[in-house]
């Protein structure tokens, strides 16, 4: 009987920890420097740096209270995702593979929803962020989405294999 390789476990641990650290730093930055990305969210939602096509501008959200509510919701989501991934990292280190895989999957899906559905789909397409030269976060969102996706694939490699025989 052969013992399973520890490489997938190590890779899952390191990659989960990397995404956890990234999300913790993003949330920390947004909390301690609230105004910088608040401006970003406000401009994206207001669509004030897009082509201002009248067929699209009805989508703009210009109420600052609503913009700020969306921004606070993003920060809360980032913080929870970071905490879930930090917990998953701790579980990986403790060798609780089943729980580690489950919590890493939850946290990574949270990140992918935020950056894929939230920033790329809703921000990029619905609010036409792709049209803005000044307030366009699509490249950064894609990088995080891909890192999280690769990490999710590696995490799933740690799942026990069914016996082929």
N, C-alpha and C positions, 0 to 999 in steps of 0.2 A: 504494500500500500504506500503510495507516495503522499507526501505532505503538500498541501497547496502552496503555491508561491506567495511570498509576502509582498512582492512588488506591487500588485494591484492595491493591497491594503495601504501600503506606504504612499503610493501615488494618490489614492483617494484622500488620505489624511492630509497630505501636503496641499493638494489642490483645494480641498474644502477649507482648510485654514487660510489659504491665500484669498479666496473669495470672502470669507468671514472677515479677514483683516480689511480688505478693500471696502466692504459694506460698512464696517464699523467706522472707518475713517471718513467715508462719504457722509454718514449720518452725523458724526461728530463735527465735521466741517460745516454741514448745513445748520446745525444747532448753534455752534459758536460763531459762525459768520453768516447769520441768517439772511442778511440783506443781499448778498451777492447773488445767490441762486433764487432768491425771492424776485429780484429783477428779471432773471432769466424766465421764470415761470410766468410772470406778469406779461412780458413781451410775447412769449409764445402764445399764451391764451388770448391776448388782445389782438394778435395777428397784425401788429402795427409795423412790422418790418418785412411783411410779405409783399407780393405783387398787388395786393388790395383789389383783387378781382371781385367785382360785385356779386358774382355767382357763388363766391365762397365766404365773403365777409359776414354773412349772417351767422356763421359759426362762432365768431369771435365772442369771447367772454371778457367784458370790460369792467365788470363790478370788482373792485379791489378786494372786497370781503370774500368773494367767491374764489378769486385767484389765490388769496392767502389761505383759504380753507383747503384748496387743492394742494398747495405747497406743504402745509402742515400734515396733511394726509400722506403725502409722499415721504416726508421725514419719519413719520410713525411707521410706515411700511418698511422703509430702509432699516430702521432701528430693530424692528421685530425680526426681519430677515437676518440681520447681523447676529442677533442673539440666538436664533435658531441654529445658524451655521456655527457659531462658537460652541454651542452645546453639542452639535454633531461632531465637531473637531475633538472635543473632550471625550466623547464616546469612542471615536476612532482610536484615540490614544489609549483608552482603557480597554480596547479590544472588544467592545460591545458591537460587533459588526452589524447585526440585524437592526438594532436601534439606530446605530450611527448612519447606516444606509437610509433608513426611513427619514430621520431628521435632516440629513444632508439633502435628500430628495425634496423634502418640503421647502427647505430654505432656498435651494437652487431654483426651484420652480417659482418661488416668490420673486427672486431676482429676475428671472427670465420674464415673468409677467410684467414686472415694473418696466424693465428696459425694452422688452419686445412689444408687448401690447400697449403699455403706457407711453413710453417715449417714442418708439419707432412708429407704431400704428396710429395712436391717438395724437401725439404731439407732431409727429412727422407728416402724417397724411391728413388727419381730420383738421388740425390747426395749421397745416401747410408750413411747418417748420423748415422743410427742405428748401423753401423759397427764400429764407432769410440768410443773408451773409453774416449778420452780426449775432444772431441768437439761434444757431443751428447746432444741436447736440447729437445729430444722427450718427456721426462717426464714433463718438464716445459710447453711445448706447449700443452700437453694433459690437464694439470691442468687448463690452461687459457681457452682452448677450452670448457671444461666442465663447468667451472664457467660461461662463456658467454652463453652457451647453456641453462643452468638452468635459468639464468637471463632472457633470451629471452622467455622461457616458462612462467615465472612469469609475465613478461610484457604483454604477450598475454592473461593472465588470467584477465587483467583489461578491455578487450574489452567488449562492451555492449553485453548482451546475447539477442538472438532473443526470443520473447515470445513463450513459449511452448504451450500456450493455444490457 
